[in-house]
Amino acid sequence: MTKIEPSRARRAPGILVRGLLAALLCAVTTTATGAATDCGAPGGPATVVFPELCLRAFAGVPGSNGADSTVSRKVTLRWVRDRVAEARPDFGGYRIYRQSARRDTTNMELVRRFARRDTLLWHFPDSQDTLQFVDPDSAGNLVKVCRRYVDGLCDTPGDSVFALLPPGQPVGRPDLPVAGPHDGFPLYYSIVYGAIDQTVREVTEMFVPDTLDNYARCNVPGDPTSCPSLNNKATNLMQSPVFVSGPAERDVESVVVVPNPYRGSARWDQPGVQRVQFHHLPARAIVRIYTVSGDLVRELEKTDPLSGNLDWNLKNGNGRDITSGIYLYHVLSDEGFEAKGNFVVIL
């Protein structure tokens, strides 16, 4: 859990979110892997100060019966709506951003806009206190597309429809997958308040001037318009990432190692962490890694019945870091099926 920094906690007067709403949010997200602010332990109080949000993100999509499909290659975000903030005359909605690999706001991708005054982009009933977004989903771009595709080609020329497409969807090709969360990459999310313009449409991020400490961070003392905005991507940026994975396979025909080649300076890894990942594995399997001369480097056992992924931290059986080179792998499922391949490590 991430504690609210004392300097930020001094924002008074603020908006406090306590009690039942936070308890409900925390109770339904006990598998959360990241949080923007301290929402308190399940059943306990939570304190967030506008424009902070009580946010949780976790891999998978919860089912109606409470089951959690954690291997759906999707991420669920939930946050407690701020009724006072939504009553502001400049409130336009919520903007959700995503960043892969690094906890950095400079290259975050806008993956969803919930614009309150747009019926296509706002579907939350007033009685709903905890809001939810599943990445990926339809993001609100109306595009004219072919009605039916066959083998990637339009089968109904001259017969088109408007479709609501998510970001990353190839234009005119709703039959192709979106550029959603990818296996193995650490994912960070942030939520920012949107603002409306004179046409009453959500067009930008809400400006919340940082006038704390007697305008200490403003260019002109006493002038709020010269201050930086507290409502930015860093305010509600998750401290810890969330990871997605695909389901366990029935066989070993599609096993791959990613990334291949592995480069120590690539975006795949978090700082200080080295790993490759085996994808499309069955529920139970033994993975053996060898040098090109046939020496056993490491033996890994996969027992997760849900995920098809397995990490290797690039250490040998004695816990020492391996060296750059070509490595061979052998996968043996508990049903006796085998798969072999190779990959390159460049450190």
Rosetta silent file (secondary structure, phi, psi, omega in degrees, C-alpha in Angstrom):
SEQUENCE: MTKIEPSRARRAPGILVRGLLAALLCAVTTTATGAATDCGAPGGPATVVFPELCLRAFAGVPGSNGADSTVSRKVTLRWVRDRVAEARPDFGGYRIYRQSARRDTTNMELVRRFARRDTLLWHFPDSQDTLQFVDPDSAGNLVKVCRRYVDGLCDTPGDSVFALLPPGQPVGRPDLPVAGPHDGFPLYYSIVYGAIDQTVREVTEMFVPDTLDNYARCNVPGDPTSCPSLNNKATNLMQSPVFVSGPAERDVESVVVVPNPYRGSARWDQPGVQRVQFHHLPARAIVRIYTVSGDLVRELEKTDPLSGNLDWNLKNGNGRDITSGIYLYHVLSDEGFEAKGNFVVIL
SCORE:     score description
SCORE:     0.000 S_00000001
   1 L     0.000  147.026 -179.401    0.000    0.000    0.000 S_00000001
   2 L  -103.891  125.990  178.951    1.122    3.532   -0.726 S_00000001
   3 L   -83.235  146.431  176.123    0.873    6.104    2.027 S_00000001
   4 L   -72.273  129.481 -179.008   -0.193    9.661    1.245 S_00000001
   5 L   -65.456  141.865 -178.104    2.782   11.947    1.514 S_00000001
   6 H   -56.061  -37.767 -178.310    2.535   14.476    4.356 S_00000001
   7 H   -64.400  -32.411  179.435    3.030   17.402    1.976 S_00000001
   8 H   -82.243  -31.030 -179.319    0.063   16.280   -0.058 S_00000001
   9 H   -67.641  -13.667 -179.403   -2.043   15.450    2.987 S_00000001
  10 L   -81.273    1.410 -178.720   -1.889   19.149    3.972 S_00000001
  11 L   -69.661   98.941 -177.641   -4.207   20.081    1.135 S_00000001
  12 L  -129.450  143.575   -3.050   -7.036   21.605    3.090 S_00000001
  13 L   -75.252  146.574 -179.510   -9.879   21.881    2.759 S_00000001
  14 L  -123.050 -178.288  179.910   -9.992   18.534    0.981 S_00000001
  15 L  -108.462  120.356 -176.192  -12.460   15.871    0.066 S_00000001
  16 L  -102.813  131.739  177.014  -12.397   12.825    2.334 S_00000001
  17 L  -113.254  110.524 -173.648  -13.598    9.427    1.180 S_00000001
  18 L  -131.190  171.355  165.159  -14.217    7.203    4.166 S_00000001
  19 L    74.666 -134.282 -166.822  -16.246    4.305    5.488 S_00000001
  20 H   -61.737  -42.879 -176.351  -18.461    2.034    3.505 S_00000001
  21 H   -60.947  -47.308 -179.937  -17.447    2.996   -0.038 S_00000001
  22 H   -66.450  -36.907  178.903  -13.765    2.424    0.579 S_00000001
  23 H   -62.536  -42.888  178.233  -14.502   -0.778    2.468 S_00000001
  24 H   -63.419  -44.201 -178.970  -16.491   -2.108   -0.481 S_00000001
  25 H   -61.175  -47.194 -177.814  -13.785   -1.127   -2.949 S_00000001
  26 H   -69.313  -35.282 -176.326  -11.018   -2.745   -0.956 S_00000001
  27 H   -65.978  -34.537 -176.284  -13.071   -5.837   -0.171 S_00000001
  28 L   -89.369   -0.717 -178.563  -13.701   -6.681   -3.823 S_00000001
  29 L  -128.835   47.316 -178.141  -10.101   -6.123   -4.890 S_00000001
  30 L   -69.031  -14.045  177.227   -8.115   -8.209   -2.472 S_00000001
  31 L   -95.649   15.308 -176.900   -5.953   -9.406   -5.392 S_00000001
  32 L   -60.151  142.292  178.771   -4.927   -5.857   -6.264 S_00000001
  33 L  -113.690    3.453  179.654   -1.338   -5.441   -7.346 S_00000001
  34 E  -161.832  155.534  179.046   -1.151   -1.666   -7.368 S_00000001
  35 E  -152.239  147.101  179.442   -2.699    1.419   -5.835 S_00000001
  36 L   -87.938  -38.990  179.871   -2.508    5.128   -6.353 S_00000001
  37 L  -135.715  169.532 -178.903   -3.413    6.201   -2.823 S_00000001
  38 L   -80.711  107.906  179.504   -3.908    4.571    0.549 S_00000001
  39 L   -92.762    3.428  178.576   -7.497    3.340    0.595 S_00000001
  40 L    84.007  163.085  176.820   -7.048    1.684    3.963 S_00000001
  41 L   -69.840  155.282  177.721   -7.283   -1.969    4.922 S_00000001
  42 L   -51.343  126.000 -179.039  -10.493   -3.815    3.980 S_00000001
  43 L    89.887   -7.877 -178.126  -13.199   -2.591    6.311 S_00000001
  44 L  -103.770  177.280 -178.255  -11.165    0.399    7.474 S_00000001
  45 L   -77.209  163.435  175.419  -11.250    4.110    6.626 S_00000001
  46 L  -139.727  144.211 -179.530   -9.564    5.751    3.670 S_00000001
  47 L  -129.471  115.989  172.745   -8.460    9.310    3.181 S_00000001
  48 L  -129.722  148.648 -174.415   -7.815   10.830   -0.223 S_00000001
  49 L  -119.249  126.364 -179.389   -7.666   14.520   -1.025 S_00000001
  50 L   -49.914  133.117    8.985   -8.914   15.986   -4.300 S_00000001
  51 L   -95.122   27.370  174.718   -7.720   15.500   -7.000 S_00000001
  52 L   -71.533  156.480  178.025   -6.507   12.164   -5.636 S_00000001
  53 L  -131.224  148.005  174.227   -8.666    9.085   -6.204 S_00000001
  54 L   -84.440  102.782 -168.402   -9.056    5.824   -4.317 S_00000001
  55 E  -123.657  140.348  172.501   -7.925    3.490   -7.111 S_00000001
  56 E  -132.625  145.106  175.777   -7.256   -0.241   -7.444 S_00000001
  57 E  -135.748  137.301  179.738   -6.041   -2.199  -10.477 S_00000001
  58 E  -150.270  154.193 -178.933   -5.815   -5.973  -10.847 S_00000001
  59 E   -73.397  137.886  175.330   -5.364   -8.535  -13.587 S_00000001
  60 L   103.870  178.344 -179.325   -8.475  -10.193  -14.933 S_00000001
  61 E  -129.449  116.661 -179.550  -12.196   -9.574  -15.120 S_00000001
  62 E   -68.529  137.260  178.533  -14.426  -10.512  -12.175 S_00000001
  63 L   -85.930  171.144 -178.760  -17.449  -12.591  -13.129 S_00000001
  64 L   -66.744  -22.668  178.992  -21.015  -12.133  -11.959 S_00000001
  65 L   -93.995    9.048  178.944  -20.605  -15.078   -9.576 S_00000001
  66 L    93.397   -9.386  178.841  -17.504  -13.559   -7.988 S_00000001
  67 L   -70.327  150.484 -176.464  -15.053  -15.655  -10.007 S_00000001
  68 E  -117.976  113.421  177.746  -11.993  -13.870  -11.319 S_00000001
  69 E   -83.282   83.762 -172.549  -10.782  -14.596  -14.852 S_00000001
  70 L   -78.931   -6.143 -177.834   -7.185  -13.633  -14.146 S_00000001
  71 L  -114.485   32.659 -177.280   -5.839  -15.012  -17.434 S_00000001
  72 L   -91.823    3.468 -174.754   -8.011  -12.992  -19.796 S_00000001
  73 L    57.431   33.542  177.203   -5.172  -10.626  -20.803 S_00000001
  74 L  -128.924  159.991  177.643   -7.264   -7.804  -19.369 S_00000001
  75 E  -124.581  134.293  176.806   -6.891   -5.372  -16.476 S_00000001
  76 E  -105.565  128.480  173.863   -9.733   -4.125  -14.285 S_00000001
  77 E  -110.663  136.843  174.971   -9.557   -0.666  -12.698 S_00000001
  78 E  -133.401  139.421  177.458  -11.942    0.386   -9.939 S_00000001
  79 E  -147.206  151.306  178.098  -12.154    3.713   -8.185 S_00000001
  80 E   -82.071  123.635 -179.455  -14.516    5.465   -5.770 S_00000001
  81 L   -70.315  144.144 -178.706  -16.257    8.345   -7.503 S_00000001
  82 L  -100.032  102.772 -174.802  -15.875   11.745   -5.888 S_00000001
  83 H   -64.386  -37.333 -179.631  -19.359   13.264   -5.691 S_00000001
  84 H   -67.629  -42.364  178.305  -18.102   16.706   -4.675 S_00000001
  85 H   -63.542  -38.757 -179.397  -15.615   16.793   -7.538 S_00000001
  86 H   -70.091  -17.574  177.825  -18.316   15.712   -9.989 S_00000001
  87 L   -84.936   -7.550  177.768  -20.478   18.620   -8.806 S_00000001
  88 L   -62.377  142.797 -179.677  -17.845   21.153   -9.903 S_00000001
  89 L   -65.137  -21.470 -178.987  -19.031   23.298  -12.832 S_00000001
  90 L   -98.711    4.626 -179.266  -15.885   22.423  -14.796 S_00000001
  91 E   -68.615  127.495  179.784  -16.077   18.643  -14.239 S_00000001
  92 E  -116.145  -18.973 -179.365  -16.084   16.844  -17.575 S_00000001
  93 E   146.992 -155.318 -178.738  -15.351   13.222  -16.692 S_00000001
  94 E  -126.142  143.820  176.184  -12.426   10.881  -16.156 S_00000001
  95 E  -120.022  129.613 -177.535   -9.401   10.131  -18.329 S_00000001
  96 E  -112.276  127.757 -178.379   -7.541    6.822  -17.990 S_00000001
  97 E  -117.111  152.343  178.979   -3.917    6.515  -19.067 S_00000001
  98 E  -133.578  141.857  175.998   -1.665    3.474  -19.414 S_00000001
  99 E  -134.114  135.576  179.169    2.117    3.084  -19.476 S_00000001
 100 E  -100.467  145.521  169.011    4.080   -0.111  -20.138 S_00000001
 101 L    77.323  -52.109 -173.787    7.359   -1.223  -18.582 S_00000001
 102 L  -119.243  145.914  175.412    8.350    1.941  -16.710 S_00000001
 103 L   -82.106   85.902 -171.540    6.658    4.015  -14.034 S_00000001
 104 L  -147.380  136.551 -177.748    6.818    7.166  -16.111 S_00000001
 105 L   -96.830   -5.314 -172.369    4.177    9.715  -17.102 S_00000001
 106 L   -70.992  -28.616 -177.019    5.942   11.254  -20.101 S_00000001
 107 L  -123.123   31.499 -179.002    4.721    8.678  -22.652 S_00000001
 108 L   -69.831  144.943 -178.741    1.445    7.490  -21.161 S_00000001
 109 E  -101.228  131.100  174.804   -1.277    6.452  -23.621 S_00000001
 110 E   -75.780  113.106 -176.211   -4.852    7.690  -23.256 S_00000001
 111 E  -105.435  -14.237 -179.617   -6.881    4.468  -23.355 S_00000001
 112 E  -160.959  138.108  171.521  -10.321    5.683  -22.232 S_00000001
 113 E  -119.999  123.963  171.053  -12.353    8.862  -21.820 S_00000001
 114 E  -104.527   93.421 -178.238  -15.477    8.866  -19.689 S_00000001
 115 E   -92.390  119.528 -170.268  -17.089   12.159  -20.741 S_00000001
 116 L   -63.028  -36.499 -175.090  -20.072   12.891  -18.534 S_00000001
 117 L   -93.567   13.049  177.215  -22.078   14.889  -21.070 S_00000001
 118 L  -116.024  112.986 -174.770  -21.529   12.397  -23.876 S_00000001
 119 L   -63.803  -23.104  178.004  -24.043    9.549  -23.785 S_00000001
 120 L   -77.899  -24.547 -173.264  -21.676    7.329  -25.759 S_00000001
 121 L  -112.662    6.077  179.498  -18.818    7.805  -23.297 S_00000001
 122 L  -139.735  114.524 -177.426  -20.640    7.886  -19.949 S_00000001
 123 L  -132.362   28.730 -179.693  -22.757    4.966  -18.801 S_00000001
 124 L   -94.094  122.312  174.903  -22.544    5.158  -15.003 S_00000001
 125 L   -68.668  153.120 -178.965  -25.887    5.391  -13.172 S_00000001
 126 L   -61.095  -26.379 -178.485  -26.077    7.987  -10.405 S_00000001
 127 L   -78.802   -7.296 -176.926  -26.571    5.217   -7.835 S_00000001
 128 L   -87.643  117.625 -176.327  -23.197    3.629   -8.685 S_00000001
 129 L   -93.796  -29.946  178.152  -20.532    4.654   -6.167 S_00000001
 130 E  -108.594  120.504 -177.445  -17.630    2.493   -7.371 S_00000001
 131 E   -95.971  154.570 -174.652  -16.734    2.934  -11.039 S_00000001
 132 E  -138.878  143.234  173.504  -15.025    0.316  -13.182 S_00000001
 133 E  -136.242  135.032  177.280  -13.031    0.183  -16.407 S_00000001
 134 E  -113.133  123.024 -178.957  -11.737   -2.955  -18.121 S_00000001
 135 E  -101.990  123.163    2.786   -8.718   -2.547  -20.402 S_00000001
 136 L   -91.769  158.636  171.981   -9.116   -3.057  -23.315 S_00000001
 137 L  -151.515 -172.153  177.254  -12.682   -2.066  -24.164 S_00000001
 138 L   -72.165  128.380 -171.757  -14.492    0.288  -26.530 S_00000001
 139 L  -103.584   -2.015  172.453  -12.980    3.722  -26.051 S_00000001
 140 L   105.295   14.112  175.022  -15.464    5.923  -27.845 S_00000001
 141 E   -97.317  112.913  178.006  -14.224    6.490  -31.398 S_00000001
 142 E   -80.414  119.409 -176.846  -17.089    6.083  -33.849 S_00000001
 143 E  -129.685  139.605  177.570  -15.650    4.719  -37.096 S_00000001
 144 E   -81.713  120.477 -174.495  -17.391    3.609  -40.280 S_00000001
 145 E  -132.419  164.824  176.138  -16.422   -0.019  -40.932 S_00000001
 146 E   -65.117  146.257 -177.166  -17.396   -2.941  -43.114 S_00000001
 147 L   -71.309  -35.251 -178.218  -20.321   -4.956  -41.778 S_00000001
 148 L  -145.756  137.863  178.227  -18.625   -8.349  -42.167 S_00000001
 149 E  -113.977  143.981  174.295  -15.044   -9.522  -42.764 S_00000001
 150 E  -130.961  118.022 -177.934  -13.885  -12.849  -44.198 S_00000001
 151 L    54.095   38.638  177.024  -10.180  -13.709  -43.911 S_00000001
 152 L    82.743   -1.440 -179.127   -9.389  -10.046  -43.256 S_00000001
 153 E  -112.584  145.604  179.841  -11.261   -8.787  -46.345 S_00000001
 154 E   -66.980  123.955 -179.094  -14.558   -6.903  -46.453 S_00000001
 155 L   -96.995   -3.441 -179.174  -17.279   -9.340  -47.509 S_00000001
 156 L  -132.528   64.887  179.653  -19.978   -6.688  -47.786 S_00000001
 157 L   -59.795  137.042 -177.462  -18.633   -3.843  -49.948 S_00000001
 158 L    84.313   -6.540  179.577  -20.915   -0.847  -49.923 S_00000001
 159 L  -119.484   98.650 -175.636  -22.592   -2.050  -46.731 S_00000001
 160 E  -122.142  162.953  178.843  -20.962   -0.360  -43.732 S_00000001
 161 E  -137.090  161.610  173.299  -21.864    0.415  -40.127 S_00000001
 162 E   -90.712  131.215  179.801  -20.591    2.736  -37.418 S_00000001
 163 E  -125.093  149.668  178.816  -18.670    0.946  -34.692 S_00000001
 164 E   -94.455  107.184 -171.050  -17.287    2.145  -31.355 S_00000001
 165 E  -108.586  145.258  177.342  -13.590    1.228  -31.496 S_00000001
 166 L   -81.437  165.716  176.364  -10.891    1.298  -28.781 S_00000001
 167 L   -65.285  147.851 -178.729   -7.483    2.946  -29.181 S_00000001
 168 L    86.802   -7.537  177.816   -4.942    0.827  -31.015 S_00000001
 169 L   -77.219  125.089  177.639   -7.590   -0.789  -33.200 S_00000001
 170 L   -56.331  131.356 -176.718   -6.460   -0.765  -36.866 S_00000001
 171 L   -60.400  129.339  178.843   -8.708    1.643  -38.760 S_00000001
 172 L    77.623    5.296 -178.347  -11.339   -0.215  -40.747 S_00000001
 173 L  -131.180   68.484  178.438  -10.345   -3.593  -39.276 S_00000001
 174 L   -68.735   -7.773  177.243  -12.466   -4.360  -36.197 S_00000001
 175 L   -77.989  -14.138 -179.899  -11.731   -8.039  -36.835 S_00000001
 176 L   -91.496  152.628 -179.694   -8.136   -7.510  -35.658 S_00000001
 177 L   -69.876  153.292  178.474   -7.164   -7.433  -31.965 S_00000001
 178 L   -81.185  164.412  176.775   -6.613   -4.117  -30.232 S_00000001
 179 L   -84.236   69.189 -176.730   -3.275   -2.971  -28.869 S_00000001
 180 L   -89.676 -162.227  179.086   -4.288   -3.794  -25.334 S_00000001
 181 L   -60.023  139.900 -177.420   -2.233   -4.980  -22.338 S_00000001
 182 L  -110.658  145.751  179.261    0.550   -7.366  -23.358 S_00000001
 183 L   -55.029  137.932  170.302    1.804  -10.447  -21.533 S_00000001
 184 L    87.626  -28.229 -177.544    4.827   -9.949  -19.330 S_00000001
 185 L   -78.767  133.769  170.598    5.041   -6.170  -19.421 S_00000001
 186 L   -67.142  133.277 -175.833    4.555   -4.297  -16.132 S_00000001
 187 E  -117.300  133.129  177.562    1.564   -1.985  -16.602 S_00000001
 188 E  -119.678  139.894 -179.929    0.926    1.296  -14.806 S_00000001
 189 E  -125.155  154.545  175.338   -2.347    3.218  -14.866 S_00000001
 190 E  -145.642  148.071  177.000   -3.398    6.706  -13.860 S_00000001
 191 E  -120.810  131.425 -178.401   -6.748    8.512  -13.746 S_00000001
 192 E  -125.000  141.285  176.271   -7.042   12.258  -14.352 S_00000001
 193 E   -71.078  137.484  174.816  -10.125   14.475  -14.056 S_00000001
 194 E   -95.808  157.182 -179.358  -11.373   15.901  -17.344 S_00000001
 195 E  -124.474  157.258  178.674  -12.720   19.424  -17.824 S_00000001
 196 E  -101.712  158.562  175.490  -15.337   20.949  -20.125 S_00000001
 197 L  -106.120 -164.631 -177.144  -15.011   23.981  -22.374 S_00000001
 198 L   -66.821  -19.587  177.181  -17.575   26.641  -23.354 S_00000001
 199 L   -87.709    5.155  178.696  -19.359   24.110  -25.569 S_00000001
 200 L    62.724   35.925  174.751  -19.871   21.927  -22.457 S_00000001
 201 L  -119.405  144.091 -179.863  -17.789   19.102  -23.924 S_00000001
 202 E   -74.025  115.465 -173.133  -14.931   17.327  -22.171 S_00000001
 203 E  -127.680  -15.278 -174.676  -11.860   18.441  -24.074 S_00000001
 204 E  -155.830 -179.920  176.448   -8.904   18.612  -21.696 S_00000001
 205 E   -81.668  142.652 -179.343   -7.615   17.838  -18.209 S_00000001
 206 L   -65.669  137.689  178.658   -9.091   19.813  -15.344 S_00000001
 207 L   -93.354  117.633  178.337   -6.863   22.589  -14.006 S_00000001
 208 L  -122.318   96.487 -172.767   -6.449   22.415  -10.210 S_00000001
 209 E   -63.470  138.658  176.816   -3.853   25.042   -9.196 S_00000001
 210 L   -88.387   90.833 -179.329   -1.271   24.068   -6.592 S_00000001
 211 L   -99.161   13.842 -177.750   -1.545   27.057   -4.241 S_00000001
 212 H   -65.134  160.508  177.325   -0.132   25.206   -1.236 S_00000001
 213 H    54.929   41.285  176.447    2.585   26.681    0.955 S_00000001
 214 H    58.708   49.990  175.846    1.520   30.216    0.098 S_00000001
 215 H    61.662   33.192 -174.253    1.889   29.835   -3.683 S_00000001
 216 L   -63.648  -28.180 -176.783    5.427   28.498   -3.258 S_00000001
 217 L  -104.308   14.257 -179.058    5.392   26.641   -6.617 S_00000001
 218 L   -99.124  150.795  178.692    3.669   29.384   -8.639 S_00000001
 219 L   -70.316  -35.282 -179.762    5.387   31.795  -10.997 S_00000001
 220 L  -123.235  111.277  179.606    3.393   34.755   -9.652 S_00000001
 221 L   -56.122  131.753  179.652    2.545   34.744   -5.924 S_00000001
 222 L    87.382   -6.551 -179.459   -1.195   35.106   -5.420 S_00000001
 223 L  -109.128  102.804 -177.590   -2.037   34.238   -9.047 S_00000001
 224 H   -61.096  -29.435 -177.990   -3.549   30.715   -9.294 S_00000001
 225 H   -68.198  -14.821  179.089   -3.285   30.699  -13.092 S_00000001
 226 H   -94.733    5.461 -175.732    0.517   30.743  -12.788 S_00000001
 227 L   -94.848  154.333  171.539    0.592   27.593  -10.633 S_00000001
 228 L   -69.553  158.395 -178.125    1.217   24.002  -11.736 S_00000001
 229 E   -90.920  133.768  174.667   -1.832   21.744  -11.748 S_00000001
 230 L   -74.697  -21.992 -179.790   -2.352   19.166   -9.029 S_00000001
 231 L   -88.413   88.008 -179.335   -4.567   17.225  -11.430 S_00000001
 232 L  -141.324  173.698 -174.328   -1.922   15.430  -13.477 S_00000001
 233 L   -63.305  -29.218 -178.229   -0.933   11.892  -14.414 S_00000001
 234 L   -73.754  -24.001 -175.642    1.521   11.603  -11.511 S_00000001
 235 L   -60.980  -46.218 -177.863   -1.151   12.324   -8.871 S_00000001
 236 L  -113.504   27.852  178.654   -2.967    9.006   -9.273 S_00000001
 237 L   -74.896  131.299 -179.668   -0.177    6.979  -10.865 S_00000001
 238 L   -59.439  140.990  177.595    0.028    3.429   -9.492 S_00000001
 239 L   -78.348  -39.324 -178.363    3.030    2.720   -7.284 S_00000001
 240 L  -117.802  144.671 -175.968    3.288   -0.969   -8.222 S_00000001
 241 L   -80.194  167.625  172.577    2.572   -2.462  -11.650 S_00000001
 242 E  -118.827  145.541 -178.495   -0.005   -5.039  -12.658 S_00000001
 243 L  -119.102  145.295  175.724    0.786   -7.945  -15.005 S_00000001
 244 L  -115.516  160.048  178.097   -1.493   -9.831  -17.374 S_00000001
 245 L  -149.879  162.908  174.883   -1.164  -13.324  -18.795 S_00000001
 246 L   -92.519  170.814 -177.770   -2.890  -15.728  -21.138 S_00000001
 247 E   -75.489  160.716  174.344   -4.486  -19.030  -20.123 S_00000001
 248 L   -65.334  141.192 -178.640   -2.692  -22.347  -19.834 S_00000001
 249 E   -91.295  166.057  179.491   -2.688  -24.288  -23.112 S_00000001
 250 L   -85.231  -19.001 -179.401   -3.722  -27.887  -23.703 S_00000001
 251 L  -139.880 -169.870 -177.122   -0.466  -28.761  -25.478 S_00000001
 252 L  -116.831   16.530 -174.631    3.061  -27.419  -26.020 S_00000001
 253 L   -67.213  -27.210 -173.471    2.895  -26.684  -29.754 S_00000001
 254 L  -107.396   13.856 -176.453    2.874  -22.896  -29.358 S_00000001
 255 L   -61.929  132.602  176.559    5.501  -22.435  -26.608 S_00000001
 256 E  -138.355  161.394  174.324    7.693  -19.362  -27.148 S_00000001
 257 E  -112.677  130.493  178.319   10.248  -17.376  -25.164 S_00000001
 258 E  -131.792  144.062  -10.695    9.863  -13.602  -24.990 S_00000001
 259 L   -76.139  156.538  178.509   11.662  -11.404  -25.543 S_00000001
 260 L  -142.462  105.875    8.959   13.923  -13.203  -27.985 S_00000001
 261 L   -78.956  153.684  173.192   16.596  -11.967  -28.158 S_00000001
 262 E   -86.241  129.145  176.572   16.656  -10.671  -24.616 S_00000001
 263 E  -120.359  127.275 -174.725   18.529   -7.375  -24.261 S_00000001
 264 L   -60.587  -23.446 -177.421   19.357   -6.152  -20.780 S_00000001
 265 L   -98.697    6.691 -176.725   18.652   -2.526  -21.643 S_00000001
 266 L   -76.783  166.396 -177.365   15.256   -3.103  -23.272 S_00000001
 267 L   -71.508  -12.629 -176.867   11.950   -1.778  -21.920 S_00000001
 268 L   -54.617  -43.870 -173.323   10.790   -5.290  -21.032 S_00000001
 269 L   -90.583  151.555  166.747   12.422   -5.246  -17.609 S_00000001
 270 L   -81.032  157.960  179.812   11.880   -3.044  -14.618 S_00000001
 271 L   -55.527  129.212  178.087   15.013   -1.399  -13.187 S_00000001
 272 L    82.653    3.038 -177.842   17.115   -3.983  -11.356 S_00000001
 273 L  -123.311  131.573  175.892   15.100   -6.952  -12.655 S_00000001
 274 L  -123.051  134.822 -179.334   16.158   -9.387  -15.399 S_00000001
 275 L  -168.800  153.594  163.855   13.883  -12.094  -16.786 S_00000001
 276 E  -119.170  167.713 -175.807   12.533  -13.860  -19.817 S_00000001
 277 E  -136.203  133.895  173.460    9.120  -15.430  -19.956 S_00000001
 278 E   -89.845  129.464 -179.846    7.810  -18.676  -21.436 S_00000001
 279 E  -112.589  156.891  174.695    4.355  -18.280  -23.009 S_00000001
 280 L    65.754   35.463  176.206    1.624  -20.778  -23.998 S_00000001
 281 L   -83.965  156.588  172.812    2.651  -23.433  -21.505 S_00000001
 282 E   -75.081  178.669 -176.112    0.229  -26.093  -20.230 S_00000001
 283 L   -61.591  -41.722 -179.878   -1.006  -26.148  -16.643 S_00000001
 284 L  -127.974  131.144 -179.715    1.795  -28.427  -15.438 S_00000001
 285 E  -163.662  158.676  172.337    5.189  -28.729  -17.079 S_00000001
 286 E  -111.849  127.264  178.450    8.931  -29.015  -16.505 S_00000001
 287 E  -114.507  121.270  177.917   11.122  -26.516  -18.350 S_00000001
 288 E  -112.873  136.141 -178.070   14.836  -27.276  -18.627 S_00000001
 289 E  -117.187  132.074 -174.944   17.325  -24.714  -19.926 S_00000001
 290 E  -126.971  158.908  167.348   20.681  -25.743  -21.390 S_00000001
 291 E   -79.397  169.718  179.243   23.789  -24.176  -22.862 S_00000001
 292 L   -66.618  -19.002  177.795   24.585  -24.971  -26.526 S_00000001
 293 L   -86.913   -1.590  175.290   27.126  -27.522  -25.258 S_00000001
 294 L    96.349    5.334  178.733   24.365  -29.402  -23.437 S_00000001
 295 L   -78.548  134.456  178.497   25.045  -28.356  -19.841 S_00000001
 296 E   -71.720  124.662  179.642   21.932  -27.969  -17.684 S_00000001
 297 E   -96.160  -46.742 -175.625   21.596  -24.360  -16.529 S_00000001
 298 E  -158.967  144.384  172.771   18.256  -24.375  -14.735 S_00000001
 299 E  -117.907  126.767 -178.678   15.179  -26.528  -14.230 S_00000001
 300 E  -117.380  142.346  177.079   11.845  -24.798  -13.696 S_00000001
 301 E  -115.293  128.834  177.284    8.565  -26.356  -12.630 S_00000001
 302 E  -107.531  124.598 -178.968    5.227  -24.852  -13.646 S_00000001
 303 L  -127.118    0.663 -179.209    2.229  -25.761  -11.504 S_00000001
 304 L   -71.899  116.474 -176.885   -0.135  -22.823  -12.047 S_00000001
 305 L   -75.945  -11.217 -175.476   -3.329  -24.328  -13.526 S_00000001
 306 L  -101.231  -54.183 -174.088   -4.587  -20.993  -14.854 S_00000001
 307 E   -79.713  147.379  174.727   -1.739  -18.998  -16.392 S_00000001
 308 L   -98.267    9.716 -176.361    0.207  -20.103  -19.451 S_00000001
 309 L  -107.362  153.174  176.290    3.247  -18.013  -18.508 S_00000001
 310 E  -148.383  128.821 -179.159    6.390  -18.843  -16.554 S_00000001
 311 E   -90.136  146.933  166.812    9.222  -16.476  -15.589 S_00000001
 312 E  -128.649  127.355 -173.937   12.933  -17.222  -15.526 S_00000001
 313 L   -86.003   15.410  177.478   15.144  -14.722  -13.698 S_00000001
 314 L    61.018   34.985  174.223   18.269  -15.519  -15.796 S_00000001
 315 E  -120.191  148.461  179.117   20.003  -17.239  -12.894 S_00000001
 316 L   -81.584 -174.742 -177.194   21.420  -20.754  -12.880 S_00000001
 317 L   -64.882  -17.385  178.377   20.639  -23.487  -10.395 S_00000001
 318 L   -95.404    4.891  178.650   23.173  -22.019   -7.941 S_00000001
 319 L    82.919   12.702 -179.670   21.522  -18.593   -7.991 S_00000001
 320 L   -98.089  150.056  179.283   24.250  -16.940  -10.078 S_00000001
 321 E   -66.271  141.250  176.542   23.631  -14.668  -13.061 S_00000001
 322 L   -81.431  173.649  178.014   24.094  -16.281  -16.452 S_00000001
 323 L  -108.404  168.118  177.598   26.248  -14.828  -19.240 S_00000001
 324 L   -61.895  146.523  178.259   25.330  -13.677  -22.735 S_00000001
 325 E   160.016 -173.724  176.604   24.866  -16.477  -25.248 S_00000001
 326 E   -99.106  132.912 -178.728   22.511  -18.869  -26.993 S_00000001
 327 E  -124.683  147.186  178.443   20.391  -21.105  -24.763 S_00000001
 328 E  -107.578  148.140  175.443   18.269  -24.157  -25.512 S_00000001
 329 E  -130.373  150.881  177.296   15.043  -25.104  -23.751 S_00000001
 330 E  -132.762  123.471 -178.940   13.118  -28.341  -23.411 S_00000001
 331 E  -110.310  129.418  178.134    9.503  -28.372  -22.225 S_00000001
 332 E  -127.075  115.506  178.854    7.894  -31.580  -20.944 S_00000001
 333 E   -79.978  164.512 -179.687    4.212  -31.523  -20.001 S_00000001
 334 L   -70.270  -10.210  175.733    2.754  -33.833  -17.377 S_00000001
 335 L   -96.163    3.189  175.353    1.020  -35.675  -20.234 S_00000001
 336 L    93.384    3.478  178.127    4.338  -36.450  -21.910 S_00000001
 337 L   -80.535  145.798 -176.286    4.267  -33.873  -24.717 S_00000001
 338 E  -124.432  153.551  173.318    7.569  -32.175  -25.577 S_00000001
 339 E  -147.284  142.799 -179.601    8.716  -28.945  -27.177 S_00000001
 340 E  -130.892  153.867  178.488   12.216  -27.667  -27.930 S_00000001
 341 E  -173.346 -173.337  178.721   13.609  -24.316  -28.980 S_00000001
 342 E  -145.109  162.888  177.371   16.307  -21.745  -28.397 S_00000001
 343 E  -152.642  163.902 -174.924   16.692  -18.109  -27.449 S_00000001
 344 E  -115.644  137.500  176.313   19.422  -15.484  -27.212 S_00000001
 345 E  -118.890  125.021  177.834   20.484  -13.501  -24.160 S_00000001
 346 E  -123.219  109.931 -175.835   22.498  -10.285  -24.608 S_00000001
 347 L  -103.123    0.000    0.000   23.552   -8.704  -21.317 S_00000001
